[in-house]
Amino acid sequence: MNKLLLIIGILCSFNSYSQKANRFSLNPWENVNGYRFGAGFKESLELEASYLITSYPQNDPGFGGMIMRVQYIGAGLEYLRIGNMNVFGTKLSYENIFAFFSGQIASDFLFTNDSTQVRIMPKIGLSVFGYITLYYGWNLNLIKQSELQPQGHNVSLQINILN
């Protein structure tokens, strides 16, 4: 299992620098920004809307972009429905997609009229070229004595709309 994780880590750390000089220049943060909309449900409803800056290339990377690494940094708002509580929040996230596999780490500040919560949420998923991603994630709630305790696991679908 450790060898498999090591191999996946090595593959995800490679950048796409195999293009010939002056044919295709991959600027890591070209001006391709966009929006993310997501919905998740397991024990409670989660909705997300974020603004993204991306490393998605403006030019054709060749081979149909099948083996392409794309990074997203997002900032946005969240709405959760936990039991009968309406919960609002802010979200910062970093996402890395390599071919069809995706990983995301996010930090959320959630609040209601009565309580607050800070959580870290790592996710792994399958992606269709970074446009649609199905994630499975874990909630790590940092304020243990808070009344606001979102569920421990989440399944979500995210759609990225790029300019």
SULGI-V819974 format. One record per run of one state. SS is the DSSP state (H for helix, E for strand, C for the rest). FROM is the first residue (numbers start at 1). TO is the last residue. Records with the same first field share a line. If there is no record, write none. Layout:
BEGIN
SS->FROM-TO ; FROM-TO
END
This chain:
BEGIN
C->1-1 ; 14-32 ; 42-44 ; 55-62 ; 66-68 ; 83-84 ; 99-100 ; 112-115 ; 129-131 ; 142-152 ; 163-163
H->2-13 ; 63-65
E->33-41 ; 45-54 ; 69-82 ; 85-98 ; 101-111 ; 116-128 ; 132-141 ; 153-162
END
